[in-house]
Amino acid sequence: MRFPPCAGAARLYSGAMDSPFTDLRQRLNGFAPVEAVEWLDRFLTAQEASFAPRPFYYAFSGASRRFPKTPVPDDSLHLPSAPDFGPRSWTMDQAARTVLLLSLVERHPDAFLPTFHALLDTADMRESVALFAALPLFPADRAAALVPAAREGLRTNIVDVFDAIALHNPFPAAHFDEEGWNQMILKAIFIRRPLHRIRGLDRRANPALAQSLVDLAHERWSANRPVTPELWRSCQHQNLPSLAADVARVLANPEPGQREAAALLIAAAPDGPLAPLRPAVSDLLPRIESGLLSWDSLGQSLESGGN
């Protein structure tokens, strides 16, 4: 059973008259070369009446020869039909490939799933990124059918492919079951990905994940290995027997971000077992209350190498 999507997830795909396909195709006019857009339009017109698989495969692969691999400004990809879609660091060829996928799911829906899987079977790294990053733009029934492919994709050793699924992507939070979600968070920690970039991190926190994270922290402490301060975010508001002792240990750690992470946990639990630790972070509590210190700001600071 997949996790019930948040209210915003239902709005990710809004239908043909106001759809990600039409929105993103229009966005291409603002940043892509004219000749590349004209090539794409000719292909879309040729495929509109009847879907031909082989030409579609060639077009998907060949988009990188027509469209530059240069980044697109993030604000150029805000789509009215997909208000919860917030991509980061997309490239022009990736946007073009996404238009191709969206044209297929809109015009030839029966061909979409087998074509997606066929593309994924032979995809290089950039093509895999395009396929997975586009997941939140597909209608709910097609998206649900692609959960196994997304979970398999997370097994990759290629960081860019993992990031396309896990970071800045509302798909996992909307569609993964608890086991799939927890495995993704644990792997993100193992391969040192920035957790603050994962959409739905607080909403999908759960007791099983929190216990797994605590166990992981204990294992790393025993091996004298570092524990990222972001690990504790998914432990917030969870009833864990060892949490008070664990937070006290984090609080005493002089490494960057550790004391701030402890303070965030303490501030979120003014009553209960963490309350006696509040005096030790009294200088940080006003920053938390004012919003100057949050899990997101801490994650950003850690990612940039700050304190």
VONU-956423 format. One record per residue: residue in three letters; x, z negated, y of N, C-alpha, C in turn. Coordinates in steps of 0.05 Angstrom, whole numbers, padded with zeros to 5 digits, always signed. Atoms other than C-alpha are relative to their C-alpha. Layout:
// VONU-956423
ALAXZYXZYXZY/...
This chain:
// VONU-956423
MET+00017+00000-00024+00000+00000+00000+00018+00000+00025/ARG-00016-00001-00024+00028+00019+00068-00011-00020+00020/PHE+00008+00019-00020+00027-00029+00126-00020+00012+00020/PRO+00020-00012-00018-00034-00019+00171+00014+00006+00027/PRO-00013-00007-00025-00010+00019+00233-00011-00015+00023/CYS+00009+00013-00024-00012-00013+00301-00020+00018+00015/ALA+00020-00015-00014-00065+00010+00350+00012+00026+00011/GLY-00013-00023-00011-00016+00057+00383+00006+00022-00020/ALA-00008-00020+00020+00003+00091+00318-00022+00020-00004/ALA+00022-00018+00004-00066+00120+00312-00002+00022+00022/ARG+00001-00019-00022-00055+00156+00378+00024+00020-00001/LEU-00024-00017+00000+00010+00189+00357-00007+00030-00004/TYR+00009-00028+00003-00028+00252+00337-00028+00002+00009/SER+00026+00000-00013-00088+00272+00378-00016+00025-00004/GLY+00016-00024+00004-00111+00340+00353+00010+00024+00014/ALA-00012-00025-00008-00100+00413+00369-00002+00004+00030/MET+00003-00006-00029-00127+00414+00441+00020-00017+00017/ASP-00019+00018-00015-00080+00357+00462+00018-00011-00021/SER-00015+00007+00023-00027+00355+00409+00030-00001+00006/PRO-00029-00001-00004+00047+00341+00402+00012+00028+00000/PHE-00010-00027+00001+00057+00414+00385-00002+00014+00028/THR+00003-00013-00026+00029+00440+00451+00016-00014+00021/ASP-00016+00015-00020+00061+00384+00491+00029+00006-00002/LEU-00028-00004+00002+00130+00393+00463+00008+00029+00005/ARG-00005-00028-00007+00126+00468+00466+00002+00005+00030/GLN-00001-00003-00029+00111+00463+00540+00024-00013+00012/ARG-00024+00014-00010+00168+00414+00550+00025+00018-00003/LEU-00023-00017+00004+00217+00466+00523+00005+00018+00025/ASN-00003-00018-00024+00203+00509+00585+00017-00014+00021/GLY-00014+00015-00021+00235+00454+00628+00029-00003-00005/PHE-00028+00005+00005+00302+00450+00594+00014+00020-00018/ALA-00013-00018+00019+00315+00505+00543+00004+00027+00013/PRO-00005-00027-00010+00344+00574+00557-00024+00019-00005/VAL+00024-00017+00001+00291+00627+00571+00000+00017-00025/GLU-00001-00018+00023+00316+00674+00516-00005-00014-00026/ALA+00005+00015+00025+00314+00619+00464-00030-00006-00003/VAL+00028+00006+00000+00243+00600+00483-00016+00025-00007/GLU+00013-00025+00006+00222+00673+00480+00002+00007-00029/TRP-00003-00004+00029+00251+00679+00410-00019-00018-00016/LEU+00017+00019+00014+00213+00617+00388-00029+00009+00002/ASP+00027-00008-00004+00148+00643+00418-00007+00025-00017/ARG+00005-00024+00017+00155+00710+00382-00003-00008-00029/PHE+00002+00009+00028+00166+00674+00316-00026-00014-00004/LEU+00025+00015+00003+00107+00627+00327-00024+00019-00001/THR+00022-00019+00000+00062+00686+00343-00001+00015-00027/ALA+00000-00015+00025+00084+00723+00280-00010-00017-00023/GLN+00008+00018+00022+00070+00662+00237-00028-00012+00004/GLU+00025+00013-00006+00004+00643+00269-00022+00007-00020/ALA+00021-00009+00017-00042+00684+00226+00005-00006-00030/SER-00007+00003+00028-00005+00678+00160+00028-00013-00003/PHE-00026+00014+00003+00050+00630+00139+00017+00014-00021/ALA-00020-00012+00018+00112+00661+00108+00023-00019-00004/PRO-00020+00022+00003+00158+00608+00077+00028+00009+00006/ARG-00028-00007-00003+00224+00645+00075+00007+00004+00029/PRO-00007-00002-00029+00223+00667+00149-00001-00027+00014/PHE+00001+00026-00012+00203+00596+00167+00026-00015-00005/TYR-00025+00013+00007+00263+00568+00130+00023+00011+00017/TYR-00021-00012-00015+00309+00617+00165-00002-00008+00030/ALA+00004+00007-00028+00279+00601+00233+00008-00030+00005/PHE-00007+00028-00003+00286+00526+00222+00030-00004+00000/SER-00030+00002+00002+00359+00533+00201+00013+00014+00024/GLY-00013-00015-00021+00374+00585+00255-00006-00009+00028/ALA+00006+00010-00027+00345+00545+00313+00025-00009+00014/SER-00025+00009-00012+00415+00517+00325+00017+00023+00011/ARG-00015-00023-00010+00441+00587+00337-00014+00011+00025/ARG+00015-00009-00023+00387+00601+00389-00001-00021+00023/PHE+00002+00021-00019+00382+00534+00423+00026-00016+00001/PRO-00024+00016-00002+00441+00494+00449-00003-00027-00014/LYS+00000+00026+00012+00461+00430+00415+00005-00022+00020/THR-00005+00020-00022+00465+00394+00482-00024-00019+00002/PRO+00021+00020-00002+00425+00331+00496-00022+00008+00019/VAL+00023-00003-00017+00356+00332+00527-00005-00027+00014/PRO+00007+00025-00013+00339+00279+00580-00024-00013-00014/ASP+00021+00014+00015+00296+00226+00546-00027+00003+00014/ASP+00026-00001-00014+00243+00230+00600-00013+00027-00002/SER+00011-00027+00004+00234+00304+00584-00017+00001-00025/LEU+00014+00000+00025+00204+00285+00517-00023-00020-00002/HIS+00023+00017-00001+00149+00238+00539-00025+00018-00003/LEU+00023-00018+00007+00087+00270+00507-00026-00015+00005/PRO+00026+00013-00005+00017+00252+00533-00016-00004-00026/SER+00015+00002+00025-00011+00264+00463+00012-00020-00019/ALA-00014+00019+00018+00039+00215+00432+00012-00022+00017/PRO-00010+00019-00019+00045+00157+00481+00019-00021-00012/ASP-00018+00019+00012+00082+00112+00431+00026+00013-00010/PHE-00024-00015+00008+00134+00165+00417+00021-00003+00021/GLY-00021+00005-00019+00199+00145+00451+00027+00008-00010/PRO-00025-00009+00012+00257+00188+00426+00024-00006+00018/ARG-00025+00003-00015+00329+00178+00447+00020+00020-00010/SER-00023-00017+00006+00387+00227+00449-00007+00024-00018/TRP+00006-00025+00014+00350+00288+00422+00016+00022+00013/THR-00014-00024-00010+00383+00356+00429-00020+00023+00001/MET+00018-00023-00003+00352+00423+00448-00008+00012-00027/ASP+00006-00012+00026+00358+00451+00378-00018-00018-00017/GLN+00017+00019+00015+00326+00388+00349-00029+00002+00011/ALA+00027-00003-00011+00267+00395+00397-00013+00026-00010/ALA+00011-00025+00009+00259+00468+00377-00009-00002-00030/ARG+00007+00003+00028+00260+00450+00303-00026-00017-00003/THR+00024+00017+00001+00207+00397+00316-00025+00016+00008/VAL+00022-00018-00007+00163+00449+00350-00008+00017-00024/LEU+00006-00016+00024+00168+00492+00287-00015-00017-00020/LEU+00014+00017+00019+00147+00433+00243-00028-00006+00010/LEU+00027+00007-00010+00089+00415+00289-00018+00025+00000/SER+00017-00024+00002+00065+00487+00291-00010+00004-00028/LEU+00008-00002+00028+00064+00486+00215-00022-00019-00007/VAL+00020+00020+00007+00025+00421+00209-00026+00005+00014/GLU+00024-00006-00015-00025+00445+00261-00014+00025-00010/ARG+00012-00026+00006-00035+00517+00240-00003+00005-00030/HIS+00001-00004+00029-00021+00515+00165+00004-00026-00015/PRO-00004+00027+00010-00032+00443+00143+00005-00002-00030/ASP-00004+00001+00029-00034+00458+00069+00029+00007-00008/ALA-00028-00008+00006+00036+00488+00072+00020-00021+00010/PHE-00019+00017-00014+00065+00431+00112+00017-00018-00019/LEU-00015+00018+00017+00084+00380+00058+00020+00014-00018/PRO-00020-00013+00017+00116+00428+00008+00022+00012+00016/THR-00021-00011-00017+00153+00461+00065+00019-00021+00010/PHE-00017+00022-00009+00178+00395+00092+00020-00008-00022/HIS-00017+00008+00022+00205+00375+00024+00020+00021-00007/ALA-00019-00022+00005+00236+00443+00013+00023+00001+00021/LEU-00020+00002-00021+00272+00438+00080+00019-00024-00005/LEU-00016+00024+00004+00295+00368+00064+00020+00003-00023/ASP-00018-00004+00023+00324+00389-00003+00026+00014+00006/THR-00024-00016-00007+00373+00437+00030+00011-00007+00027/ALA-00007+00005-00029+00381+00405+00099+00029-00010+00002/ASP-00026+00012-00008+00448+00392+00131-00007-00024+00017/MET+00004+00025-00014+00458+00330+00173-00018+00004+00024/ARG+00016-00004-00024+00428+00358+00238-00029+00007-00007/GLU+00027-00006+00009+00368+00387+00201-00014-00025-00011/SER+00012+00025+00010+00356+00321+00165-00009-00018+00024/VAL+00006+00016-00023+00358+00285+00232-00026+00010+00013/ALA+00024-00012-00012+00306+00333+00260-00025-00006-00016/LEU+00023+00005+00018+00260+00325+00200-00009-00029+00002/PHE+00008+00028+00000+00261+00249+00200-00008-00011+00027/ALA+00007+00010-00027+00259+00238+00275-00027+00010+00009/ALA+00026-00011-00007+00196+00280+00278-00023-00014-00014/LEU+00021+00012+00017+00158+00236+00229-00023-00012+00016/PRO+00023+00013-00014+00117+00197+00282-00019+00020+00013/LEU+00016-00020-00014+00089+00262+00310-00020+00014-00019/PHE+00018-00013+00019+00053+00283+00246-00026-00016-00003/PRO+00026+00014+00003-00021+00267+00233+00002-00021-00023/ALA-00003+00023+00017-00033+00203+00194+00001+00006-00030/ASP+00001-00005+00028-00050+00233+00127+00026+00013-00010/ARG-00026-00012+00007+00013+00277+00126+00023-00020+00002/ALA-00021+00020-00003+00056+00220+00152+00001-00019-00023/ALA+00000+00019+00022+00033+00172+00098+00012+00012-00026/ALA-00011-00013+00023+00052+00223+00045+00031+00003+00001/LEU-00029-00003-00003+00123+00225+00073+00015-00027+00000/VAL-00013+00026+00002+00137+00150+00066+00021+00000-00021/PRO-00022+00000+00020+00175+00159+00000+00025+00016+00009/ALA-00023-00016-00009+00218+00213+00032+00016-00016+00021/ALA-00014+00015-00020+00234+00168+00091+00015-00023-00012/ARG-00014+00022+00013+00252+00109+00046+00024+00010-00015/GLU-00024-00012+00013+00297+00154+00005+00021+00008+00020/GLY-00019-00007-00021+00328+00179+00069+00017-00023+00010/LEU-00015+00024-00009+00348+00108+00087+00023-00008-00018/ARG-00022+00006+00019+00393+00106+00026+00026+00015+00008/THR-00023-00017-00007+00440+00155+00061+00024-00017+00010/ASN-00024+00011-00012+00512+00139+00080+00006+00012+00027/ILE-00004-00014-00025+00505+00184+00141-00015-00016+00022/VAL+00013+00018-00020+00492+00139+00201-00020+00015+00017/ASP+00018-00015-00017+00459+00193+00243-00027+00004-00014/VAL+00025-00004+00014+00407+00205+00189-00015-00027-00002/PHE+00012+00027+00000+00394+00130+00180-00012-00006+00027/ASP+00010+00006-00027+00386+00123+00255-00025+00016+00007/ALA+00024-00016-00006+00336+00180+00258-00025-00012-00011/ILE+00023+00013+00011+00290+00140+00214-00005-00028+00012/ALA+00002+00029-00006+00305+00069+00234-00001-00007+00030/LEU-00003+00008-00028+00320+00070+00309-00018+00017+00018/HIS+00017-00013-00019+00272+00087+00365-00022+00017-00013/ASN+00020-00016+00015+00222+00111+00313-00022-00019-00009/PRO+00022+00017+00008+00153+00079+00306-00010+00004-00028/PHE+00010-00007+00027+00143+00110+00237+00003-00023-00020/PRO-00002+00021+00020+00172+00054+00194-00018-00024+00005/ALA+00017+00023-00005+00135-00002+00229-00030+00006-00005/ALA+00028-00008+00004+00070+00037+00224-00007+00005-00029/HIS+00006-00010+00026+00076+00061+00152+00014-00014-00024/PHE-00014+00013+00023+00126+00021+00110-00014-00025-00009/ASP+00010+00026+00010+00102-00034+00065+00022-00021+00005/GLU-00019+00022-00006+00137-00102+00069+00027+00004-00013/GLU-00025-00003+00014+00189-00086+00017+00017+00022+00013/GLY-00015-00022-00013+00208-00020+00050+00011-00009+00027/TRP-00009+00009-00026+00212-00052+00118+00023-00019-00002/ASN-00021+00020+00003+00254-00110+00095+00027+00012-00009/GLN-00024-00014+00009+00303-00065+00059+00013+00015+00023/MET-00011-00015-00023+00311-00023+00122+00015-00019+00018/ILE-00013+00019-00019+00327-00084+00165+00026-00011-00012/LEU-00024+00010+00013+00377-00111+00114+00022+00021+00001/LYS-00021-00020-00001+00413-00045+00110+00010+00005+00028/ALA-00009-00003-00028+00414-00039+00185+00021-00020+00007/ILE-00020+00021-00005+00452-00104+00187+00026+00006-00015/PHE-00024-00006+00016+00499-00083+00131+00017+00021+00013/ILE-00016-00022-00011+00519-00019+00167+00002-00003+00031/ARG-00005+00007-00028+00520-00053+00235-00014+00017+00021/ARG+00016-00015-00019+00464-00016+00270-00013-00020+00020/PRO+00012+00017-00021+00434-00045+00335-00029-00006-00006/LEU+00027+00006+00008+00371-00081+00314-00020+00002+00023/HIS+00019-00001-00023+00342-00082+00384-00011+00028+00004/ARG+00010-00027-00002+00332-00007+00377-00021+00006-00021/ILE+00020-00004+00020+00284-00016+00319-00027-00006+00011/ARG+00027+00004-00010+00212-00007+00339-00017-00018-00019/GLY+00017+00017+00016+00163-00061+00316+00014-00023-00014/LEU-00015+00021+00014+00217-00111+00297-00014-00027+00000/ASP+00013+00026-00001+00179-00172+00321-00027+00000-00015/ARG+00027-00001+00013+00111-00149+00296+00002+00000-00030/ARG-00002-00002+00029+00137-00136+00226+00017-00023-00012/ALA-00014+00023+00012+00175-00202+00218-00018-00013-00021/ASN+00015+00012+00022+00154-00237+00154+00017-00020-00015/PRO-00015+00022+00013+00174-00298+00112+00021+00010-00020/ALA-00019-00010+00020+00207-00257+00057+00025+00011+00013/LEU-00024-00011-00014+00252-00221+00106+00016-00023+00012/ALA-00014+00022-00013+00269-00285+00143+00017-00015-00021/GLN-00015+00014+00020+00290-00319+00078+00024+00017-00009/SER-00022-00018+00008+00332-00258+00058+00022+00000+00021/LEU-00020+00000-00022+00366-00259+00126+00016-00027+00000/VAL-00014+00025+00002+00382-00333+00120+00019-00001-00023/ASP-00018-00002+00023+00410-00322+00051+00024+00017+00006/LEU-00022-00017-00007+00452-00266+00077+00019-00014+00019/ALA-00017+00016-00018+00478-00310+00134+00017-00020-00015/HIS-00015+00020+00015+00497-00364+00085+00022+00013-00017/GLU-00021-00014+00015+00534-00314+00041+00023+00008+00017/ARG-00022-00008-00018+00573-00288+00100+00016-00023+00010/TRP-00015+00024-00009+00590-00357+00125+00019-00009-00022/SER-00016+00009+00022+00615-00375+00056+00025+00017-00004/ALA-00023-00018+00003+00660-00314+00056+00016+00003+00026/ASN-00013-00001-00026+00683-00327+00128-00003+00027+00013/ARG+00007-00026-00012+00650-00263+00151-00019-00004+00023/PRO+00018+00004-00024+00614-00254+00218-00029+00006-00007/VAL+00029-00004+00002+00539-00257+00224-00010+00009+00028/THR+00010-00010-00026+00508-00214+00279-00021-00019+00012/PRO+00021+00017-00012+00467-00256+00328-00028+00012-00002/GLU+00027-00013+00002+00411-00204+00322-00014-00006-00026/LEU+00012+00006+00026+00400-00225+00250-00022-00021+00003/TRP+00018+00023-00002+00363-00287+00274-00027+00007+00013/ARG+00025-00008-00014+00310-00248+00313-00024+00000-00019/SER+00022-00001+00019+00267-00237+00251-00005-00026-00014/CYS+00005+00027+00010+00272-00311+00234-00017-00016+00019/GLN+00016+00014-00020+00235-00331+00297-00028-00004-00009/HIS+00027+00008+00008+00169-00368+00284-00004-00001-00030/GLN+00003+00002+00029+00184-00370+00209+00007-00029-00008/ASN-00004+00028+00010+00180-00436+00171+00021+00000-00022/LEU-00023+00000+00018+00249-00440+00139+00012-00028-00002/PRO-00010+00027+00004+00274-00505+00109+00027-00005+00013/SER-00027+00005-00010+00346-00495+00132+00004+00009+00029/LEU-00004-00013-00026+00332-00465+00200+00013-00018+00021/ALA-00012+00018-00020+00349-00526+00242+00030-00003-00004/ALA-00029+00001+00006+00417-00534+00208+00013+00026+00006/ASP-00012-00026-00005+00429-00460+00213+00003+00006+00030/VAL-00001-00004-00029+00412-00457+00287+00022-00017+00012/ALA-00021+00017-00010+00458-00516+00300+00027+00012-00005/ARG-00025-00013+00006+00514-00478+00266+00004+00025+00018/VAL-00002-00023-00018+00499-00415+00306+00007-00009+00028/LEU-00005+00011-00027+00498-00457+00370+00029-00007+00004/ALA-00028+00009-00002+00568-00482+00356+00020+00023-00002/ASN-00017-00023+00004+00595-00412+00344+00009+00011+00027/PRO-00008-00010-00026+00638-00389+00403+00000+00030+00004/GLU-00001-00029-00002+00632-00315+00387-00023+00010+00019/PRO+00019-00010-00020+00594-00271+00438-00028+00002-00012/GLY+00027-00002+00007+00519-00276+00434-00012-00021-00019/GLN+00010+00019+00020+00515-00332+00383-00017-00022+00014/ARG+00014+00022-00013+00495-00387+00431-00026+00010+00012/GLU+00024-00011-00011+00445-00341+00465-00021+00004-00021/ALA+00020-00004+00022+00412-00324+00398-00012-00027-00008/ALA+00011+00026+00007+00406-00398+00382-00019-00010+00022/ALA+00018+00008-00022+00375-00411+00451-00026+00014-00002/LEU+00025-00015+00002+00324-00356+00440-00018-00012-00022/LEU+00015+00013+00021+00303-00388+00374-00011-00027+00009/ILE+00008+00027-00009+00300-00457+00405-00022+00002+00021/ALA+00020-00003-00021+00260-00433+00465-00027+00009-00011/ALA+00025-00010+00012+00209-00400+00420-00014-00022-00017/ALA+00011+00021+00016+00197-00466+00383+00003-00027+00014/PRO-00004+00025-00016+00189-00522+00435-00007-00025-00015/ASP+00006+00023+00017+00160-00567+00382+00011+00005-00028/GLY-00010-00003+00028+00183-00580+00311+00029-00006-00003/PRO-00027+00008+00007+00251-00584+00279+00022+00010+00019/LEU-00020-00010-00018+00287-00544+00333+00000-00015+00027/ALA+00003+00014-00026+00263-00588+00391+00024-00017+00007/PRO-00023+00017-00008+00322-00637+00387+00024+00016+00011/LEU-00022-00017-00009+00369-00578+00402-00004+00010+00028/ARG+00005-00011-00026+00337-00561+00468+00020-00009+00022/PRO-00020+00007-00021+00385-00603+00511+00026+00015-00001/ALA-00026-00015+00003+00444-00564+00483-00001+00028+00013/VAL+00002-00027-00012+00416-00499+00513-00016-00002+00026/SER+00015+00004-00025+00385-00528+00577+00007+00020+00022/ASP-00008-00018-00020+00426-00481+00619-00010+00028-00005/LEU+00010-00027+00007+00399-00419+00582-00030+00002+00001/LEU+00029-00001+00001+00326-00438+00580-00013+00012+00025/PRO+00012-00014-00024+00311-00418+00653+00004+00030-00001/ARG-00004-00029+00002+00341-00350+00639-00019+00013-00019/ILE+00019-00010+00019+00297-00342+00579-00028+00001+00012/GLU+00027+00002-00013+00235-00365+00617-00005+00022+00021/SER+00003-00021-00021+00249-00315+00673+00002+00028-00011/GLY-00003-00026+00012+00261-00258+00624+00028+00013+00003/LEU-00027-00011-00003+00334-00249+00643+00015+00000-00026/LEU-00011+00000+00027+00353-00267+00572-00022+00004-00020/SER+00019-00006+00021+00314-00237+00515+00015+00011-00024/TRP-00013-00012+00024+00327-00210+00445+00010+00028+00007/ASP-00008-00027-00007+00329-00140+00474+00025+00000+00018/SER-00024+00001-00017+00378-00158+00530+00024-00010-00015/LEU-00022+00009+00016+00421-00195+00480+00011+00023-00017/GLY-00008-00023+00016+00422-00135+00434+00015+00021+00016/GLN-00013-00019-00017+00440-00089+00491+00028-00009+00008/SER-00026+00011-00008+00496-00135+00513+00020+00002-00023/LEU-00017-00001+00023+00524-00139+00443+00009+00029-00006/GLU-00006-00028+00006+00521-00064+00434+00020+00011+00020/SER-00019-00010-00021+00558-00052+00500+00026-00015+00000/GLY-00025+00016+00001+00611-00104+00482+00001-00022+00020/GLY+00001+00021-00019+00588-00154+00534-00004-00027-00013/ASN+00005+00027+00010+00578-00229+00527-00028-00008+00004/
